[in-house]
Amino acid sequence: MGMDFSTLRTLISRYCVGEENWVDSRTIYIGHKEPPPGTEAFIQQRFPDNRIVSSKYTFWNFIPKNMFEQFRRVANFYFLIIFLVQLIIDTPTSPVTSGLPLFFVITVTAIKQGYEDWLRHKADNAVNQCSVHVVHHGKVVRKQSRKLRVGDVVLVKEDETFPCDLILLSSSRDDGTCFVTTASLDGESSHKTYYAVQETKAYNTEKEVDTIHATIECEQPQPDLYKFVGRINIYMTNEPVARPLGSENLLLRGATLKNTEYIYAVVIYTGMETKMALNYQSKSQKRSAVEKSMNAYLVVYLCILISKALINTALKYVWQSDPNKDEPFYNQKTEVERQRHVLIRAFTDFLAFMVLFNYIIPVSMYVTVEMQKFLGSYFIMWDDEMFDEELGERAVVNTSDLNEELGQVEYVFTDKTGTLTENNMEFIECCVDGHVYVPHAICNGQVMPGAAGMDMIDSSPGPAAREHEELFFRALCLCHTVQVKEEDTVDGIKHGIHQGKSTSFYISSSPDEVALVEGMKRLGFTYLRLKDGQMEILNREDEVEKFELLEVLTFDSVRRRMSVIVKASTGEVYLFCKGADSSIFPRVISGKVDQVRARVEQNAVEGLRTLCVAYRSLSPEQYEEVFQLLNRAKLALQDRDKQLAEAYDLIEKDLILLGATAVEDRLQEKAADTIESLHKAGIKVWVLTGDKMETAAATCYASKLFHRNTQILELTTKRTEEQSLHDVLFELSRTVLRQHGGMTRDTFSELSGDCTDYGLIIDGATLSAVMRPGQEGSNSGNYKEKFLEICRNCSAVLCCRMAPLQKAQIVKLIKASEEHPITLAIGDGANDVSMILEAHVGIGIMGKEGRQAVRNSDYAIPKFKHLKKMLLVHGHYYYIRISELVQYFFYKNVCFIFPQFLYQFFCGFSQQPLYDTAYLTLYNISFTSLPILLYSLIEQHINMDILKKDPCLYRDIAKNSLLRWPTFIYWTVLGVYDAIVMFFGAYFLFDNTTFTSNGQLMTTNTQMMFGNWTFGTLVFTVLVFTVTFKLALDTHYWTWINHFVIWGSLIFFVVFSLLWGGIIWPFLNYQRMYYVFMQMLSSGPAWLSIILLITASLLPDVVKKVIWRTLWPTTTERIQQGRDNKRYERALAYMSSDSLLME
Amino acid sequence: MMASSYNAKEEDGHHSGASSGTGLSKNKKPDNTAFKQQRLPAWQPILTAGSVLPAFFVIGLIFIPIGIGLYVTSNNIKEFEIDYTGVSSDSPCYNCAKNFTWNTTEPCVCTVNFTLLQPFESNVFMYYGLSNFYQNHRRYVKSRDDRQLNGDLSALTDPSKECEPYRKSGDVSIAPCGAIANSLFNDTLVLYYVDSNNSKIEVPLVKKGIAWWTDKHVKFRNPAGNSNLTLAFRDTAKPVNWAKPVYELDPSDPDNNGFINEDFIVWMRTAALPTFRKLYRIIQKKSGTTPTLPNGNYMLNITYNYPVLSFDGRKRMILSTISWMGGKNPFLGIAYITVGSICFFLGVVLLIIHHKYDNRNTSADIPS
């Protein structure tokens, strides 16, 4: 229905408005020449200039805009509010304590962003000011790139980059083609051919090109790099001619001209409207599970903070109800304070308490987490093991926000071709009418003479078959889009195929085609080149055959086939069609379908990629009809793709089957090992592929996704044709559940045992049936759930015949299922982009199918095998590190603030801070920041090699296990305990007794009294040491950096305190800390109590750890201990031998 | 981190060719350094029952003796405390406490008698103690001007705003300003020894050396430029509650007068908790074998100036000897003994656990 409506709407708009005035099209006057009168009104549309602006700020708006951007983040805003509260009302701590850290964070971020923007400005300027050649009144003049306007005709020379989106008018080549590499746009380094319109290709000097009189109508710019529709109207002959323009005429900004001396082209999209600029849009941000937990913790802490403030405010007013306590004679209020309304007073008191306790949510946590993620991601890029020599590529991190998510993956969705397999095709065999031909051997590029190059498996064919055979080989030689690249060097090594005099090799966007053409060469038919619309073939008799290429019906993933229409030198017109079996067989009217089908199926089972080849000979009338059909479709401005598809559908019919080919796509190195490891790690691996079921299943077996004893459940069209979908689903779920139920009743050991392992195969059509929101809503929801239930109990799932969007749908379905598992999608092609964007973590493989997947991914790795290290090692480490980071940060701030809370009970709830301002400010910034940051960068609880060797360890951290509520509560309780020990330890030393000391020396007999600042300093000293030692106890990997940072920050604290108290600071208007630290250290009991309190604070955590480790060890801990025991035993043995010697 | 992803694209777009150039592929190979490959040499300790056990026993064995030592030392310290607030009617200071008014010219004097059962050897320290007195109240703590106390002349005549409402008396600024200074403890305590023939011998009380050396010599300074304190403070008013101006705190000794008066300095160091003691005087040990304070009867003569009853406070006088670890403080000793015993006990528990479970675990270890 929807489709009908849209066509209707198009029709209506076409009749009402008239094609030319569509809002979404533009008219370009080449060389700014008016069209001849009478054709249409000359409306000069306004277009932007060719300035590229990728920078976000200008010099003037940087500060306000950047501030606004930064304070839009909730955390920053919260700290700003706290800071403002401190500025406005009379608060216990000076605004510096929160202002300074905030200022620091904001400034650092602003500097970073400013620098990045400056770089962007510089890059923009470099691009905008580089000169381009423009044809102006028949002369070539130089112009700055940013001054280019739509309609200018530009001259681009070899190896220059196109300054904007252009339509090719003519080139130095006679055939009006040019070669372009789009490596910088999508990473495809192959040369693509672009075509000039027939009518303009002859105008290839600046004088001639200036005489071109034409207009271009095209759509308004859109970001799709591969789509373009337009029309050129040429007024140079008497009759205006209209020619279609497509993406084969459009040269994109950013692409580079290759192998062509120069071209002339007209500017159609400029500046920010070029397709490259439109593709700048950033991806939506993904958030990791850790970040979600962190936010949940934040909410809890915010609640704690507010309730603390509320409790204290309430208690304050209870306490103050006695006027003698509120205002004793020694501590009167000012007149202003007295007159303030009680509600306002209560409110300001509440705010003051908030300010006092606000350190419980520290600014520095965000900074540290960001730094950890940013710096940590470098270890992924630096990883030597994830470097691929062959490609010369290393892992790329596009978003460092998701490092720890790599340790949480539960589902891996992988593409097959190019991801599991090499995407390095090798021609294996072909089958013509049931006769199988196998190239003799790998020929090192040597052409095998005649039929000696192949083995006939079946009996030699009869004369009728002979004709088919010839046609088949010619079909494969002609039906492709392969280019021949002559005499070129890539990587400095000539790896062309030596052939005749010149060296040449084949390039194509599809590796299958290259494999086929090369395979044909081995069977005796060599495709030479495409010249002047003539395809030249060298046949077995070393004769050159010429075919005129009339039409190419290009490949698309919906049709899954492509065709060419050629005219033989004899004048016969053929249509050769090649495509997937499922798309060819229904269109075949004759040929040995059964034999070929049998062979295709057999090959598919062996994991080969099969293609079927068919032909149709066209009579001249038929061809004329076809030509008209195609031309009409090509000229359409709107819905051209749809019209073309319809035209193709009409043309590719009544085919005669010739045969089939088989191409092998080898598995990637260590793909099976990787998949096995992922399985052991408790990760479910799903293969999503567009390939056919048999091929895909074979790959799955080869890659150990399915084992010999895996029971395969099929959910395919074949089955659903026999039974209704409903029945199949219910039957499968019953099978799975019966087994499952039986298992729980049986011994538990079976769980790990290999008794029954289910693998599910589902195809695209069935999947869409399952997903379709059915007529009876209740029933369809049921389907989805049933399906999920089956999937959950299968260790491996294979989805074949998937459209790109379906891949994303599957990922979404799993993501939304009730357990909300963490998903990872990995793929290399453009068809995987949707699932890469959809999954929690998207990984791109730097494969052969271009760079789109890499560009859209969160991480990119050269090979599939690197996924193992990425997840099992890096993911595991990052998860451990960040979870400790988060927990530790909350812990240390509980320790920090809780004594302050307790102190309120002893200072009349007057918001008196326990610690000095400097301590309040620097605690999180410098005294305790670096150890945890470096811990979170280099901690390794287990060696890398063990992690890789033993994938089971990955299960230990599954389901966010280190950040669950019990752990969080444990840390918080520990923090509260430490705070209580520290506070009351100091309290009992001070309370009611003289905590006094004998000053510098006994002899001076000076009895010192310690005041409240000494009290706070004592608590603070114990706090800094406890918190740092706690981290030291958690560190399992002590490199020199850890030693340096941990002991260094303790030393820094002591040195700072000595300095801070050592001088009367002239800029301070209070000297409360003067000599406090020194006096404290000169007192014996202070030392004793510091040691005691640190010990008492750390004790429970150590005991808990040791007992848990002994009684309920996790696998990780067992392995750690195993390692330790070995060392221990060795030491014991050593010692005993020593003692023996001694005796 | 959005920026980094943006940058990646940026590079794709602008510096085309350069990054995709095949010639650079060698440069992309990561450096094989220990740091970058996360293979820095490291010490990898683990907390297991086996490794922690000795530490527990060691801690226990060290802490318990320390604790015992501390406890014994603390118990050897002699301390005498007497409350002279005068709450109950039979208290000698009852009348002074009850009839207290500000601005009396006639000071109220009361005398408390007490007996020391044991002689106090070595130096004896005399403290006054206040209870329920919130010296750590925020409004109170900040109500001072350290610049003024450091002798800053501008701050002398224009004290910090923090001193409100004790900043100015009329138009004249107060020196020393603020609530802390204003509420200076001003009871005068005099101690007499009543010997066997009932004659009173005044115990000599040393009033210097009771404040931190740095406070007295660096942090607190009289206004510079004028050796005559009366002149130095001429533009200032005395704190409201004070009977006499700051330059008459100790007219007898110019080194103990004005801001550097040690009683004043001691008071200015605000106490941490609402119940506190402050050092008042030192009773120096006499030469020879006679104890500083022999056992017997004493008389404490109090000039009762300081009102505490209004906020339900208490005043005490404390006499104490000290040891190497300061005054009497049983807490530290007890705490050390407790923590030491807990460590020892845990050590034993862990030993049992270690023997019972650890071997089993290691035998069931994963064979890696």
Chai-1 contact restraints between the chains, C-beta under 6 A:
chainA,res_idxA,chainB,res_idxB,connection_type,confidence,min_distance_angstrom,max_distance_angstrom,comment,restraint_id
A,P92,B,R138,contact,1.0,0.0,6.0,A-B,restraint_1
A,E116,B,A3,contact,1.0,0.0,6.0,A-B,restraint_2
A,A123,B,H14,contact,1.0,0.0,6.0,A-B,restraint_3
A,V127,B,H14,contact,1.0,0.0,6.0,A-B,restraint_4
A,T161,B,S16,contact,1.0,0.0,6.0,A-B,restraint_5
A,A183,B,S20,contact,1.0,0.0,6.0,A-B,restraint_6
A,S184,B,D12,contact,1.0,0.0,6.0,A-B,restraint_7
A,S184,B,S16,contact,1.0,0.0,6.0,A-B,restraint_8
A,G254,B,G13,contact,1.0,0.0,6.0,A-B,restraint_9
A,M276,B,G13,contact,1.0,0.0,6.0,A-B,restraint_10
A,S282,B,Y6,contact,1.0,0.0,6.0,A-B,restraint_11
A,N324,B,S310,contact,1.0,0.0,6.0,A-B,restraint_12
A,N324,B,F311,contact,1.0,0.0,6.0,A-B,restraint_13
A,P328,B,F311,contact,1.0,0.0,6.0,A-B,restraint_14
A,Y330,B,S183,contact,1.0,0.0,6.0,A-B,restraint_15
A,N331,B,H137,contact,1.0,0.0,6.0,A-B,restraint_16
A,N331,B,R139,contact,1.0,0.0,6.0,A-B,restraint_17
A,N331,B,Y140,contact,1.0,0.0,6.0,A-B,restraint_18
A,N331,B,A179,contact,1.0,0.0,6.0,A-B,restraint_19
A,Q332,B,P165,contact,1.0,0.0,6.0,A-B,restraint_20
A,T334,B,E164,contact,1.0,0.0,6.0,A-B,restraint_21
A,T334,B,P165,contact,1.0,0.0,6.0,A-B,restraint_22
A,F379,B,Q38,contact,1.0,0.0,6.0,A-B,restraint_23
A,W382,B,P30,contact,1.0,0.0,6.0,A-B,restraint_24
A,W382,B,K36,contact,1.0,0.0,6.0,A-B,restraint_25
A,D384,B,P30,contact,1.0,0.0,6.0,A-B,restraint_26
A,D384,B,N32,contact,1.0,0.0,6.0,A-B,restraint_27
A,D384,B,Q37,contact,1.0,0.0,6.0,A-B,restraint_28
A,F387,B,K29,contact,1.0,0.0,6.0,A-B,restraint_29
A,F387,B,P30,contact,1.0,0.0,6.0,A-B,restraint_30
A,G392,B,S25,contact,1.0,0.0,6.0,A-B,restraint_31
A,G392,B,K28,contact,1.0,0.0,6.0,A-B,restraint_32
A,R394,B,K28,contact,1.0,0.0,6.0,A-B,restraint_33
A,R394,B,P30,contact,1.0,0.0,6.0,A-B,restraint_34
A,N398,B,S5,contact,1.0,0.0,6.0,A-B,restraint_35
A,N398,B,A8,contact,1.0,0.0,6.0,A-B,restraint_36
A,T399,B,M1,contact,1.0,0.0,6.0,A-B,restraint_37
A,T399,B,S5,contact,1.0,0.0,6.0,A-B,restraint_38
A,S400,B,M1,contact,1.0,0.0,6.0,A-B,restraint_39
A,D401,B,M1,contact,1.0,0.0,6.0,A-B,restraint_40
A,D491,B,T22,contact,1.0,0.0,6.0,A-B,restraint_41
A,F906,B,L273,contact,1.0,0.0,6.0,A-B,restraint_42
A,C907,B,N136,contact,1.0,0.0,6.0,A-B,restraint_43
A,C907,B,H137,contact,1.0,0.0,6.0,A-B,restraint_44
A,G908,B,Y134,contact,1.0,0.0,6.0,A-B,restraint_45
A,G908,B,H137,contact,1.0,0.0,6.0,A-B,restraint_46
A,S910,B,H137,contact,1.0,0.0,6.0,A-B,restraint_47
A,S910,B,R138,contact,1.0,0.0,6.0,A-B,restraint_48
A,Q911,B,R138,contact,1.0,0.0,6.0,A-B,restraint_49
A,Q912,B,N136,contact,1.0,0.0,6.0,A-B,restraint_50
A,Q912,B,R138,contact,1.0,0.0,6.0,A-B,restraint_51
A,Q912,B,V141,contact,1.0,0.0,6.0,A-B,restraint_52
A,D950,B,S368,contact,1.0,0.0,6.0,A-B,restraint_53
A,F988,B,F331,contact,1.0,0.0,6.0,A-B,restraint_54
A,F990,B,A272,contact,1.0,0.0,6.0,A-B,restraint_55
A,F990,B,L273,contact,1.0,0.0,6.0,A-B,restraint_56
A,D991,B,L273,contact,1.0,0.0,6.0,A-B,restraint_57
A,N992,B,T275,contact,1.0,0.0,6.0,A-B,restraint_58
A,T993,B,N329,contact,1.0,0.0,6.0,A-B,restraint_59
A,T994,B,R277,contact,1.0,0.0,6.0,A-B,restraint_60
A,T994,B,G327,contact,1.0,0.0,6.0,A-B,restraint_61
A,T996,B,G326,contact,1.0,0.0,6.0,A-B,restraint_62
A,T996,B,G327,contact,1.0,0.0,6.0,A-B,restraint_63
A,S997,B,G326,contact,1.0,0.0,6.0,A-B,restraint_64
A,N1005,B,N123,contact,1.0,0.0,6.0,A-B,restraint_65
A,T1006,B,G209,contact,1.0,0.0,6.0,A-B,restraint_66
A,Q1007,B,F125,contact,1.0,0.0,6.0,A-B,restraint_67
A,Q1007,B,L279,contact,1.0,0.0,6.0,A-B,restraint_68
A,M1008,B,W212,contact,1.0,0.0,6.0,A-B,restraint_69
A,M1009,B,K278,contact,1.0,0.0,6.0,A-B,restraint_70
A,M1009,B,L279,contact,1.0,0.0,6.0,A-B,restraint_71
A,G1011,B,R269,contact,1.0,0.0,6.0,A-B,restraint_72
A,G1011,B,T270,contact,1.0,0.0,6.0,A-B,restraint_73
A,G1011,B,A271,contact,1.0,0.0,6.0,A-B,restraint_74
A,N1012,B,N136,contact,1.0,0.0,6.0,A-B,restraint_75
A,N1012,B,T270,contact,1.0,0.0,6.0,A-B,restraint_76
A,N1012,B,A272,contact,1.0,0.0,6.0,A-B,restraint_77
A,F1015,B,A272,contact,1.0,0.0,6.0,A-B,restraint_78
A,H1036,B,Q44,contact,1.0,0.0,6.0,A-B,restraint_79
A,Y1037,B,A42,contact,1.0,0.0,6.0,A-B,restraint_80
A,Y1037,B,Q44,contact,1.0,0.0,6.0,A-B,restraint_81
A,W1038,B,A42,contact,1.0,0.0,6.0,A-B,restraint_82
A,W1038,B,W43,contact,1.0,0.0,6.0,A-B,restraint_83
A,T1039,B,L40,contact,1.0,0.0,6.0,A-B,restraint_84
A,T1039,B,A42,contact,1.0,0.0,6.0,A-B,restraint_85
A,Y1070,B,D146,contact,1.0,0.0,6.0,A-B,restraint_86
A,Q1071,B,D146,contact,1.0,0.0,6.0,A-B,restraint_87
A,Q1071,B,K219,contact,1.0,0.0,6.0,A-B,restraint_88
A,Y1074,B,K219,contact,1.0,0.0,6.0,A-B,restraint_89
A,Y1075,B,T214,contact,1.0,0.0,6.0,A-B,restraint_90
A,G1084,B,M325,contact,1.0,0.0,6.0,A-B,restraint_91
A,P1085,B,M325,contact,1.0,0.0,6.0,A-B,restraint_92
A,P1085,B,G326,contact,1.0,0.0,6.0,A-B,restraint_93
A,P1085,B,L332,contact,1.0,0.0,6.0,A-B,restraint_94
A,L1092,B,A335,contact,1.0,0.0,6.0,A-B,restraint_95
A,L1092,B,Y336,contact,1.0,0.0,6.0,A-B,restraint_96
A,A1096,B,V339,contact,1.0,0.0,6.0,A-B,restraint_97
A,V1103,B,L346,contact,1.0,0.0,6.0,A-B,restraint_98
A,K1105,B,L47,contact,1.0,0.0,6.0,A-B,restraint_99
A,V1106,B,L47,contact,1.0,0.0,6.0,A-B,restraint_100
A,V1106,B,A49,contact,1.0,0.0,6.0,A-B,restraint_101
A,V1106,B,V52,contact,1.0,0.0,6.0,A-B,restraint_102
A,T1110,B,A49,contact,1.0,0.0,6.0,A-B,restraint_103
A,T1110,B,I353,contact,1.0,0.0,6.0,A-B,restraint_104
A,T1110,B,Y357,contact,1.0,0.0,6.0,A-B,restraint_105
A,T1110,B,D358,contact,1.0,0.0,6.0,A-B,restraint_106
A,Q1120,B,I46,contact,1.0,0.0,6.0,A-B,restraint_107
A,Q1121,B,T48,contact,1.0,0.0,6.0,A-B,restraint_108
A,G1122,B,D365,contact,1.0,0.0,6.0,A-B,restraint_109
A,D1124,B,I46,contact,1.0,0.0,6.0,A-B,restraint_110
A,N1125,B,T362,contact,1.0,0.0,6.0,A-B,restraint_111
